[in-house]
Amino acid sequence: MDSQDFFEQLNKKQADNIKKLTKRLKFVFLIILPILILGIIGFQILTNYIWMETLDFQNVYTTIMASKVALGVIGFVLFLVIGIFTLSWIRKSYLSYLNHNAIPNAIMSKKISRNIILVVSIIFGVLGTMLVQGLGWEPALKVLNYEPFGTTDPHFNLDISFYLYILPFLEFVLGVLFSLGIIVLLAEIGAYSVFEMYRKSRRAQLHLGFTLGFIGLILAAQHLLEPYGTLLTNSVNAFQDSVVYGLSYTDDVVNIPKAYILAATAILATVWMIISLVRGRIKGVLIPIATYIAIVILGQLASVAVQQFVVSPNEFNQEKPYLEQNLEYTRAAYGLDNINEIQHPGEDSLDEELIERNELTINNVRLNDSRPLKDVYNQKQTIRNYYKFNDIDIDRYMIDGEYSQVFIGARELDTSNLPDQARTWVNDKLRYTHGYGVTMSHVNEVDSQGQPRYLLQDLPTQGALEVSRPQLYFGEEQAGNVIVNTKVDEFDYPQGESNASTRYEANTGVPLQGLNKLLFSIKEGSFRMFVSDQLTEESQLLETRNIKDRVNRIAPFFDYDTDPYLVVRDDGTMVWIMDAYLTAENYPYAEPYQKDRNYIRNSVKVSIDAYTGEVNFYVADENDPLLQTYQNMFPDLFTTEVPEDIRAHFRYPENLFQVQADKWGTYHMSDLEVFYNREDTWQFPTEKYYNQDIVMEPYYITITLPDEDMEEFILSIPFTPKNRQNMIAWMGVRNDGDNYGELFVYRFPKQKNIYGPQQIENRINQDSYISQQLNLWSQGGSEVIRGNLLTYPIEDTVLYVEPIYIESSNETSLPEVKQVIVAYEDYIVMKPTFKEALDEIVAMVEEGAPGNAPELEPDPDTDTDPENTEEEGTETEDQPILDAEQTLRDVSQLFDQYQDALSNGQWERAGEIMKEIEDRLNETP
């Protein structure tokens, strides 16, 4: 047998084997795999659509899906065509250059090679689909539906919308094409490395030339977009950052011209490489590549040189015009351009008349703290171990005609705490379906035991407000899906020795009829659900009951606040309110607050009915251009008419306020030189919580603002100068009525020391009486919890209030408000109630007595003559203490009794023993 016969037989065997393998691959890849993939995708799409339809948001879902499908098709076709074109060219190059006897039959056979190319290209197309539709659907919809901002940048004179919508989309498209070009180039290099085809095959060289040309053009287009990117960063080169965020001197002089030069170089280099490859000059390809790299390096060096030797020696003067733009546009991006700044004198004007004029503010001073209050609610108001309070929120209500600030918490169901024998499918899915009721308490009132005074409490819910529908099917608990309207009565709430039951009366769940029952049984992975005789024609599946997951499933393109809060409406129903943030990158000249995000608004408020699960996306700021863009994208998503009883409970979100306040700490400076040097930077103060110093967070208080007749719900935060502790400013935002969202700042005089929160905390620690009491309680086996230190600007003066919680070491003990510290100017007092502390402060102020240390009443028998005092001191200097051992034993016994009383929560008894200890010590000669 000669070599030719051998190769013919070998090729025949290869052809037969490959034919069998190809048939199997075709069957798997063209029939089985597509059916499997499309089946899974179709199942998910169908079940999601049914769920969205029950909430009337199916159009939102179809809009997203249609855009994903359109982009997916584009990505698939693009990658498929490029794959077929590339592999077909490579095959033809092989056939034209190599000896046919050396080429495998899989390539020689037109039919087999066509099938292989098709399968590989389909896989490549699927990758393209995943890449394009996964990353590009939202930018694409924004480009098609965007609304202009009406504000242009000062350098290119382009509307802000260009940077937020058009530029990111162009960068995305060019990025996909560039990646595609690189992948194809790598495939070509691998394919044409065989027998050095890239050196000898004209067809291979042309192929490489066209691909390099494509990459060069894309690279040139990317360079043409780079000048716009200089407005979006503070980086001037690979090694240096500018003091300016946005366009800087180095960008203007070097980086923008450099980008145009690089774009032209990329085009010229592309032409040069194509010509070199067409002429067969492989080494000639290296010259334009080297030239391009050299210009990139020279550009970086030029940027470094200008920044180092031109800008740095005279940085402020060089960057001054750009600093002004950075300041202006950052304020606009964070909504800080219309802050009302008010000079606050910080006077010592506290007296009885001021207290009377501000009675509404004084009556709403917050004495409870939500952090320890959560433990109180969970111990006193859960009633049963399967209930749970996940969070305690703060809000305001009209209670008996009075504006009242309150704490409120939802009593949710946690079935994980049920006994193991009760964790059956029927109980988990059909019977224990919802939480029940709400607990509400005053922020400013506690009972004789230091516990909150309740406005709503117990089961069933009783109190100052009517709760007509107390069942909580939807909440913050990570609750599983349940089925309602079955043959099993739902557990409602415990009622003596029996349990009350209820039936679900809404139609907002997924109906479990016909095909739905099969689909959702498969989705739940529950055969029991499909065959159970407990289900009826009226049964519904309540799916995605965690409210955070629920709204994110409906509108995943928003960011949501992590602290939703419950509201009792006027009709007694309950809804959750969540804040949705509309954020964006690429706002020119604006410094980012998180990664590249530098634009944020709270233009949407979301309400979720706690009973039905119905969701409404309310428009809170119709003037936001980003919201207007989303309205164009999803016209059926938003509700413009907000019910008054929901609007009345809108809260300005803490997260947004914290971002704004943090930026205002730097961007409040209007003088450019002061701003450049950061001479007047403000920061958030620290406060004492438990025994640790923590950074203060924004807090809600109720105060009456100047020139206003009514108290208002205010979110606020104090400021201190950087690395100092005195208070320099106090920032607030209004929450009520037409004034919602108005930011204002009280600025205190720089030439006068206004105590900051940490200074007040330090004075508490240094006050001999207060620190002694706190230490004694701590040593007595109890834990001292220092609540929020609240700062109240009242008219032209400032008052500070801090509640003191005491929690004994017993497992069943509760944090109790036992003392309240009030500080004002140089006065500081700790008393059992806020009224007592405030009254003493006012009395001390009017008497002119120093308040930073307790005054001991002088003994009436003591001779106060200085000379006699001195002589007595001399005579008694070495005089021993009489009965010292007996006194020590008595005090030791009393202190043991004091510790026992604290451990048992007998606060009044502990106070009596402490008084006895003080009297015993005072009796010591």
ABEGO torsion letter per residue (X at the ends): XBAAAAAAAAAAAAAAAAAAAAAAAAAAAAAAAAAAAAAAAAAAAAAAAAAAAAAGAAAAAAAAAAAAAAAAAAAAAAAAAAAAAAAAAAAAAAAAABBAAABBAAAABAAAAAAAAAAAAAAAAAAAAAAAAAAAAAAAAAAAABBBAGBBBAAAGBBAAAAAAAAAAAAAAAAAAAAAAAAAAAAAAAAAABGGAAAABAAAAAAAAAAAAAAAAAAAAAAAAAAAAAAABABABAABBBABBEBBAAAAAAAAAAAAAAAAAAAAAAAAAAAAAAAGBAAAAAAAAAAAAAAAAAAAAAAAAAAAAAAAABAAAAAAAAAAAAAAAAAAAAGAAABBBBBBAGBBABBAAAAAAAAAAAAABBABBAAAAAAAAAAAAAGBAABBBABBBBBBBBBGGBBBBBBBBBBBBBAAABBAAABBAAAAAAABABBBEBBBBBAABBBAAGBBBBABBEOBBBEABBBABABBABBABBBBBBBBGBABBBBABBBEABBBBBBBABAABBBBBEAAAAAAAAAAGBAAAAABAABBAABBBBBGABAAAAAAAABAABBBBABBBBBBBAAGBBBBBBBBBBBBBGBBGBBBABEABABBBBABBBBBBAAAGBBBBBBABAABAAAAAAAAABAAABBABBBAAAAAABBBBAAAAAAAAAAAAAAABABAAAAAAGAABBBBBBBBBEABBBBBBBBBBBBBBBGBABBBBBBBBBBBBBGBABBABBBBBBABEAABGBBBBBBBBAABBBBBAAAAAAAAAABAAAAAAAAAAAAAGBBBBBBBBBBBBBEABBBBBBBBBBBBABAABBBBBABBBBBBEABBBBBABAAAAAAAAAAAAAAGBBAABBBBBBBAABBABAAAAAAAAAAAAABBBBGAAAAAAAAAAAAAAAAAAAAAGBAAAAAAAAAAAAAAAAABX
